């Protein structure tokens, strides 16, 4: 009976340990850098990776490191002079003292929203009067959420659009028409037997967002770069978004190829050196088209292929993951 009582006590203790809801990674199919300058963008959840706030008696180095980073995030939220959302910071602090951490499978520095999922989890658990996913998500509410998440995620990147945590929080595709016009959207159903695919190519290198953003902002000081951004990069980005949503695959691959070439010619600092030839090879052979996944600099590279089996042969030896089938 004593053993049973002890087991019951342990069970009740484990039940009391917090495990928050799961928040998924995301993929920005189109819009990297462009959305900073009001291009269209399309972001979709990627359920292969996820994370959740967790408080247990686990004492691993990962949990300790995550807990330490969350303490710094707590200090940042506490220091905001004009907070745009009210948090229960006392509860946040007490949970951190009890060892809370972000238990995540989302790779950091890979462009799939590791910090966005964390931000979404903290907002969901500690924001007072939060906007919930069950509400009628009007344009005003979406913009409010985006503003809140932008402020929160700026702690990690120095500058954030707020889109990654918004996508993770809502876990539905989001269409960005402009900075002031965002909405949830539907995307064409996947064709499991289709020949085409969107895929992730693992560069094997970890990236840091802030330096990439700084390179972009410095480039924006040049007239030629700004002209290219408006006349080519944003133009093809917008066309790709429309093609994807309309299911116009022929036009999509034509415009993705053009976008891939523009990125290769003008965003080389964001492309790991060892992938320059592979990037050009896809354009030359018309077999796959690569583009940045997030800010670039490493992590994942996003790929589009009309014939995925052909692309796989050309990319033999590289680690790839299918995201979406056409």
VENLIN-V361270 format. One record per run of one state. SS is the DSSP state (helix for helix, strand for strand, loop for the rest). FROM is the first residue (numbers start at 1). TO is the last residue. Records with the same first field share a line. If there is no record, write none. Layout:
SS=FROM-TO  FROM-TO
This chain:
loop=1-1  17-18  20-22  31-33  38-40  55-60  80-86  88-88  98-100  105-113  128-138  158-162  171-173  179-180  185-196  203-208  220-222  247-248  267-267  271-272  286-288  293-299  306-307  315-319  326-326
helix=2-16  34-37  61-79  89-97  114-126  139-157  163-170  209-219  223-246  249-266  268-270  273-285  308-314
strand=19-19  23-30  41-54  87-87  101-104  127-127  174-178  181-184  197-202  289-292  300-305  320-325
